[in-house]
Amino acid sequence: MTAAENVCYTLINVPMDSEPPSEISLKNDLEKGDVKLKTEALKKVIIMILNGEKLPGLLMTIIRFVLPLQDHTIKKLLLVFWEIVPKTTPDGRLLQEMILVCDAYRKDLQHPNEFIRGSTLRFLCKLKEAELLEPLMPAIRACLEHRHSYVRRNAVLAIYTIYRNFEHLIPDAPELIHDFLVNEKDASCKRNAFMMLIHADQDRALDYLSTCIDQVQTFGDILQLVIVELIYKVCHANPSERARFIRCIYNLLQSSSPAVKYEAAGTLVTLSSAPTAIKAAAQCYIDLIIKESDNNVKLIVLDRLIELKEHPSPERVLQDLVMDILRVLSTPDLEVRKKTLQLALDLVSSRNVEELVIVLKKEVIKTNNVTEHEDTDKYRQLLVRTLHSCSVRFPDMAANVIPVLMEFLSDNNEAAAADVLEFVREAIQRFDNLRPLIVEKMLEVFHAIKSVKIYRGALWILGEYCSTKEDIQSVMTEVRRSLGEIPIVESEIKKETGELKPEEEVPVGPAQKLVTEMGTYATQSALSSSRPAKKEEDRPPLRGFLLDGDFFVAASLATTLTKIALRYVSLVQEKKKQNSFIAEAMLLMATILHLGKSSLPKKPITDDDVDRISLCLKVLSECSPLMNDIFNKECRQSLSHMLSAKLEEEKLSQKKESEKRNVTVQPDDPISFMQLTAKNEMSSKEDQFQLSLLAAMGNTQRKEAADPLASKLNKVTQLTGFSDPVYAEAYVHVNQYDIVLDVLVVNQTSDTLQNCTLELATLGDLKLVEKPSPLTLAPHDFANIKANVKVASTENGIIFGNIVYDVSGAASDRNCVVLSDIHIDIMDYIQPASCTDAEFRQMWAEFEWENKVMNTNIIDLNEYLQHILKSTNMKCLTPEKALSGYCGFMAANLYARSIFGEDALANVSIEKPIHLGPEAPVTGHIRIRAKSQGMALSLGDKINLSQKKTSL
């Protein structure tokens, strides 16, 4: 037996820093010490045996001087001692001293104290020697009738493990436990007995269940869980039994225990695809989400509810439950709300869209009344986006939604207001009948807009879609009202007479170039004068923006004024009115230019904005038909093209989803015969309980079975050379938040190696959970050592170390073999993810760590992009349509998220240098941004490494 097979079932914390005591001093303490001294000595003996020492001389001492003691701590420690101590001679025969120990076990099984009886029974579950168990069988059977449930419960477990390992010792165990189960009243004892029957004799378990199937609801939750498992296994193995038990599962959906309800709902879905079953399971999941307070539980159950959407049953079943699903929005957690809204949006149909919109409108209004919370703004943004999607898919709803949402244009939260503005812009372009309503509502809220970005967007919408003379006049009135008294410079100087001379110059800092959303450059100068303005709160909004030095809004205003003035000229025939309106527009632009050149604003006007306003003045002075076309037709056509491309993209993604859902069988598809199916192909028929157990244990067999090419051999890292005295290799298994190293250590010498210890250290955000215990390796023997490493963040990590050992009989110091480094791959933690353009821009601006890489010999732009996507697990956010064609340049945004919730962004800007010939490699930059420095550097290293591999 190797050290790896000789396992200890009890986990013990071993202090590694203390020196091991000598055998003589331990013997002395065990013989002559008091109870406290004997307890400490026994602990030391246990630790030494766990470290590989045999200590055969102490066995008789412990039997003589420690075993007769009645102290409870000693009794507990003795159970651990008997568990780990070698009980056989090297040739496999039982030690003679064990007869005395066996008699002690028997006495403990008849002890008047129920704790000693119960803990001895638990210990017997761990024994692997049939000769020791045989004399104890009558005492174990007698414990089934003990007055205390703790003893009876452990007696059932002991009988189960003995029956499983040594059936000849108790051949009538299933019958005995069945009789015990019929008469037992305690829930925990019944649960253990029923569990044993499920695994030992399923027919008897079914017989018992059929006698009490109507009383299942009255049982305790621990027994109900086992009943659900039995029904699942029986129906999974024999589908014809479903009708017999499905009523019982329906009843368990009403259980008082959330765990039972969850398992019963999951089982019901796997057993039946009838609409009533799906509806009952979905209803049960919804109730669980609403009633459970733990957000993690809510998210897990919500995922199960989302999985039901993919079920082959009619989608209409879940569509009827949309209003129930929306009750989950009462949860304050943002992630839960996000998933709920997405699910509701996926299930919305023409039958329930009206009710959905009413609920969402109420939620939006509710967020306005709630005291500001960090997640309230994000939740409002989510609601706005959901309503936006509903309105696009069901245009009839837009008229109900728009008036409510437009109130939020004046909101302090710019993100939510920007979403509303985007929605309004799309709605006014797509739905002609809603234009008068939107323009009217926009004019109402225009004066209350507080954000300059929203103000610019609102100006554009008003300038583009005001088509009547009255509306154009209203826009001009609102602009005058928002600008305040003109000329601005003279009125401001009058206000500050005595405090500010017009000749005073304000020093300004260096200009800073920014890229606007439309891709053009805007120049912004750094703020250098923090002179407080008098009565700033009394200023009209537009005047405030201009005095703060934001002249980009002035350029937008100039364009809007030009558009409405040209439209006014085409609508009104009177020359006098035409001239009057154009003159007023030109006056506003001139006064803004004058203000920009003066020293009043905090920042002077930029050259770009001056050029734009001057151009608008020139256009208005000439009023040519060409300019009219450019300003009043081309802009709208650009928006129309953009929206139609976006709509096409959405339709394409919906089509792909529906294709995934509707699995069609082609006439020439092969037929699968269950009898001929390989195990790894039976994914739909896998035992869910077994899978969840494997997942909990971090078992990778299922993953590796699913891919026949995946082998453990591919993940083996050689740690030492073949000629080293100790050979070692490690299988590295990455399991989400931890790494398990399974290290094989082989003694290649003819000496016994004592205290052979694997010493590891980590570099990066890795942490060794526990120090592996020392081993004793016989000549040419081998052993497996497992080490757990905890991972805290996504960055490249290195595990390094050595193996140290003593050679028995040698007087030299400890020997040491240095191990090769194990590099942990960042790709095990990064998964492709999606985000909107606005979110990408926001994160790009916020993240401070940047890494720039580029070094390849790939000669094709598309091939290079695909290679980067494959080697980094990132997702390309730039649509395929934008990347199609060939122009010698390519720019794409990539995004991924780690399992720790960290975001990674990348921007690929590459070109093909034509002048260097067709075989010239791609040049350019990949800019990587992340919140943490480690992730940005690690991702950069990964890209560099993959590029180098290609170039070899």
Disulfide bonds with the S-S distance in Angstrom:
none
